[in-house]
Amino acid sequence: MKSILNRVPEITAVFWIIKVLATTVGETAADYLATTLNLGLAITSYIMTALLLAVLWNQFRLKRYVPVNYWLAVVLISVVGTLITDRLVDEFGVSLVTTTIIFSISLLAIFAAWYANEKTLAMHSINTVKREAYYWAAVLLTFALGTAAGDLLAEGAGLGYGQALLIFVALIGLVAGGYYYLRLNGVLAFWLAFILTRPLGASTGDLLSQATADGGFGFGTTNTSILFLCIIVSLVIYQSIRQNKLDRRALSNLPE
């Protein structure tokens, strides 16, 4: 029953690919809605938050991992996390340093409360409503933190999108090396990588979409979002087919 009851996917290469792509879409989609469509940060955040709440309600109702709903939630939470940081910085004048610190402390507080109540932060143990609530709260904060940290390096420190991207690739490489060769705790390695893939994806989205005059490749937010969404949809379809096979196999092994 484990494959049915767990509410989140297995941690595979496909998981990380979709995660980075969803992160990139979150960055470019937020820019597209707020700037290109001229909805503004406030209206965009209200619309995306309402959609996210609806998808999360369905996610909790399903009580198991369903790829389409899960990854739709990740894409939407990526957009909302980006908008939270952007609104704090652009509308309320909070510095990127301050937002990075605030979100870091908030994320640590969520992890502390989660561990104090459940005695685990492991991905394979997200099989109750309470644990999933902690999980999505942590995911939201990783996106907000990743946005702040990525912008702090790329814009605040003046490194540019390309250099920021290389820094986050190197940091993720260090985490992977620590896990595979230095016996770094698997749960810690997962959450460190999860946090770092947010600014990695954001830097990738900015590098591809921003104008060449601003240090990007000039593909635009629309083209970048459409391209990555197509890849995400293809991979989610693949995961849905695979998950259906796993669910049928698990059900067939249940005692009568």
C-alpha positions as CSV (number, residue, x, y, z in Angstrom):
1,M,0.0,0.0,0.0
2,K,3.0,2.3,0.3
3,S,2.9,3.4,-3.3
4,I,-0.7,4.4,-3.0
5,L,-0.8,6.0,0.5
6,N,2.3,8.2,0.0
7,R,1.1,11.6,-1.3
8,V,4.3,12.7,-3.1
9,P,6.4,11.1,-5.9
10,E,9.5,9.0,-5.7
11,I,12.7,11.0,-5.8
12,T,14.1,10.2,-9.3
13,A,15.9,12.0,-12.0
14,V,12.5,12.8,-13.6
15,F,11.4,14.4,-10.3
16,W,14.3,16.8,-10.3
17,I,13.9,17.6,-14.0
18,I,10.2,18.5,-13.5
19,K,11.0,20.4,-10.3
20,V,13.6,22.7,-12.0
21,L,11.3,23.2,-15.1
22,A,8.3,24.0,-12.8
23,T,10.5,26.5,-10.9
24,T,11.5,28.2,-14.2
25,V,7.9,28.3,-15.3
26,G,7.0,29.9,-11.9
27,E,9.5,32.7,-12.5
28,T,8.6,33.3,-16.2
29,A,4.8,32.9,-15.7
30,A,4.8,35.4,-12.8
31,D,6.6,37.9,-15.0
32,Y,4.3,37.2,-17.9
33,L,1.1,37.7,-15.9
34,A,2.3,40.7,-13.9
35,T,4.2,42.6,-16.6
36,T,3.4,41.3,-20.1
37,L,-0.3,41.1,-19.5
38,N,-0.1,44.2,-17.2
39,L,-2.1,42.6,-14.4
40,G,0.3,43.9,-11.8
41,L,1.7,41.9,-8.9
42,A,-1.3,42.3,-6.6
43,I,-4.0,41.1,-9.0
44,T,-1.7,38.3,-10.3
45,S,-1.0,37.1,-6.7
46,Y,-4.7,37.0,-5.8
47,I,-5.6,35.0,-8.9
48,M,-2.7,32.5,-8.5
49,T,-3.3,32.1,-4.8
50,A,-7.0,31.3,-5.4
51,L,-6.0,28.7,-8.0
52,L,-3.4,27.2,-5.7
53,L,-5.8,26.9,-2.8
54,A,-8.3,25.1,-5.1
55,V,-5.6,22.7,-6.4
56,L,-4.3,22.0,-2.8
57,W,-7.8,21.3,-1.6
58,N,-8.1,18.7,-4.3
59,Q,-4.6,17.4,-3.4
60,F,-5.6,16.8,0.2
61,R,-8.9,15.2,-1.0
62,L,-7.1,12.7,-3.2
63,K,-5.1,11.3,-0.3
64,R,-2.5,9.8,-2.6
65,Y,0.0,10.8,-5.2
66,V,-1.7,11.8,-8.5
67,P,1.0,13.2,-10.8
68,V,-1.2,15.7,-12.7
69,N,-2.6,17.3,-9.5
70,Y,0.7,17.2,-7.6
71,W,2.8,18.9,-10.3
72,L,0.0,21.4,-11.0
73,A,0.3,22.3,-7.3
74,V,4.1,22.6,-7.6
75,V,3.8,25.0,-10.6
76,L,1.2,27.2,-8.9
77,I,3.1,27.2,-5.6
78,S,6.2,28.2,-7.6
79,V,4.3,31.2,-9.1
80,V,2.9,32.2,-5.7
81,G,6.2,31.9,-3.9
82,T,7.8,34.1,-6.6
83,L,5.0,36.7,-6.2
84,I,5.3,36.8,-2.4
85,T,9.0,37.8,-2.7
86,D,8.4,40.1,-5.6
87,R,5.6,42.0,-3.8
88,L,7.6,42.3,-0.6
89,V,10.6,43.8,-2.5
90,D,8.8,45.8,-5.2
91,E,5.7,47.0,-3.4
92,F,6.7,47.1,0.2
93,G,10.4,48.0,-0.1
94,V,11.7,45.1,1.8
95,S,15.3,44.4,0.8
96,L,16.4,41.1,-0.7
97,V,18.8,40.5,2.2
98,T,15.9,40.9,4.7
99,T,13.5,38.7,2.7
100,T,16.2,36.0,2.4
101,I,16.8,36.1,6.2
102,I,13.0,36.1,7.0
103,F,12.2,33.2,4.7
104,S,15.3,31.2,6.0
105,I,14.1,31.6,9.6
106,S,10.5,30.8,8.6
107,L,11.6,27.6,6.8
108,L,13.7,26.5,9.7
109,A,10.7,27.1,12.0
110,I,8.5,24.9,9.8
111,F,11.0,22.2,9.8
112,A,11.4,22.4,13.6
113,A,7.6,22.2,14.2
114,W,7.3,19.4,11.6
115,Y,10.1,17.3,13.2
116,A,8.9,18.0,16.8
117,N,5.4,16.7,15.9
118,E,6.2,13.9,13.5
119,K,9.8,12.9,14.3
120,T,10.7,12.8,10.6
121,L,11.1,15.1,7.5
122,A,11.4,12.2,5.1
123,M,9.7,12.4,1.7
124,H,8.6,8.8,1.8
125,S,6.6,9.4,5.0
126,I,4.2,12.0,3.6
127,N,1.2,9.8,4.2
128,T,-1.1,11.9,6.6
129,V,-2.9,15.2,6.3
130,K,-0.7,16.8,9.0
131,R,2.5,15.7,7.3
132,E,1.3,16.9,3.9
133,A,0.3,20.3,5.4
134,Y,3.9,20.7,6.8
135,Y,5.3,19.6,3.5
136,W,3.4,22.1,1.3
137,A,4.2,24.9,3.8
138,A,7.8,24.1,3.5
139,V,7.6,23.9,-0.3
140,L,6.0,27.3,-0.4
141,L,8.8,28.8,1.7
142,T,11.5,27.1,-0.3
143,F,10.2,28.9,-3.4
144,A,9.9,32.2,-1.7
145,L,13.4,31.8,-0.2
146,G,14.9,30.6,-3.5
147,T,13.4,33.6,-5.3
148,A,14.9,36.0,-2.8
149,A,18.3,34.3,-2.7
150,G,18.5,34.0,-6.5
151,D,17.6,37.7,-7.0
152,L,20.0,38.7,-4.3
153,L,22.9,37.0,-6.1
154,A,21.9,37.9,-9.7
155,E,20.7,41.4,-9.1
156,G,21.6,42.5,-5.6
157,A,25.2,41.4,-5.8
158,G,25.4,42.3,-9.5
159,L,26.6,38.8,-10.6
160,G,24.1,38.5,-13.5
161,Y,21.9,35.6,-14.4
162,G,24.6,33.4,-16.0
163,Q,27.1,33.6,-13.0
164,A,24.3,33.1,-10.5
165,L,23.2,30.0,-12.4
166,L,26.7,28.6,-12.3
167,I,26.9,29.2,-8.5
168,F,23.7,27.3,-7.8
169,V,24.8,24.5,-10.1
170,A,28.1,24.2,-8.1
171,L,26.2,24.3,-4.8
172,I,23.8,21.5,-5.9
173,G,26.9,19.6,-7.1
174,L,28.4,19.9,-3.6
175,V,25.2,18.6,-2.0
176,A,25.1,15.6,-4.4
177,G,28.8,14.9,-3.8
178,G,28.2,15.1,0.0
179,Y,25.3,12.6,-0.3
180,Y,27.0,10.1,-2.6
181,Y,30.5,10.2,-1.3
182,L,30.5,11.7,2.2
183,R,27.4,10.1,3.7
184,L,25.4,13.3,4.0
185,N,22.0,12.5,5.6
186,G,19.5,11.8,2.8
187,V,16.7,13.9,4.2
188,L,19.0,16.9,4.7
189,A,20.5,16.5,1.2
190,F,17.0,16.3,-0.3
191,W,15.8,19.6,1.3
192,L,19.1,21.4,0.5
193,A,18.7,20.4,-3.1
194,F,15.0,21.3,-3.1
195,I,15.9,24.8,-1.9
196,L,18.7,25.3,-4.3
197,T,16.8,24.1,-7.4
198,R,14.5,27.1,-6.9
199,P,17.1,29.8,-7.5
200,L,18.6,27.5,-10.1
201,G,15.4,27.4,-12.0
202,A,14.7,31.1,-11.5
203,S,18.2,32.0,-12.8
204,T,17.6,29.7,-15.8
205,G,14.2,31.3,-16.5
206,D,15.7,34.8,-16.2
207,L,18.7,34.0,-18.4
208,L,16.5,32.6,-21.2
209,S,13.7,35.1,-21.0
210,Q,15.3,38.5,-20.3
211,A,16.4,40.8,-23.0
212,T,20.0,40.6,-24.2
213,A,20.6,44.1,-23.0
214,D,19.8,42.9,-19.5
215,G,22.1,39.9,-19.7
216,G,19.6,37.3,-21.0
217,F,19.1,35.4,-24.2
218,G,16.0,37.3,-25.2
219,F,13.6,34.4,-25.7
220,G,10.9,36.2,-23.8
221,T,8.7,35.0,-21.0
222,T,6.0,33.7,-23.3
223,N,8.3,31.4,-25.4
224,T,10.2,30.2,-22.3
225,S,7.0,29.4,-20.4
226,I,5.4,27.6,-23.3
227,L,8.5,25.5,-24.1
228,F,9.0,24.4,-20.5
229,L,5.3,23.8,-19.9
230,C,5.3,21.4,-22.9
231,I,8.2,19.5,-21.5
232,I,6.5,19.3,-18.0
233,V,3.3,18.1,-19.6
234,S,5.2,15.3,-21.4
235,L,7.0,14.2,-18.3
236,V,3.9,14.3,-16.2
237,I,2.0,12.1,-18.7
238,Y,4.9,9.7,-18.5
239,Q,4.7,9.7,-14.7
240,S,0.9,9.3,-14.7
241,I,1.2,6.2,-16.9
242,R,3.9,4.8,-14.6
243,Q,2.0,5.6,-11.4
244,N,-1.1,3.9,-12.7
245,K,0.9,0.7,-13.3
246,L,2.3,0.9,-9.8
247,D,-1.1,1.5,-8.2
248,R,-2.6,-1.5,-10.1
249,R,0.3,-3.7,-9.1
250,A,-0.1,-2.6,-5.4
251,L,-3.8,-3.2,-5.4
252,S,-3.4,-6.7,-6.9
253,N,-1.1,-7.6,-4.1
254,L,-3.6,-6.7,-1.4
255,P,-5.0,-9.6,0.7
256,E,-8.6,-10.4,-0.1
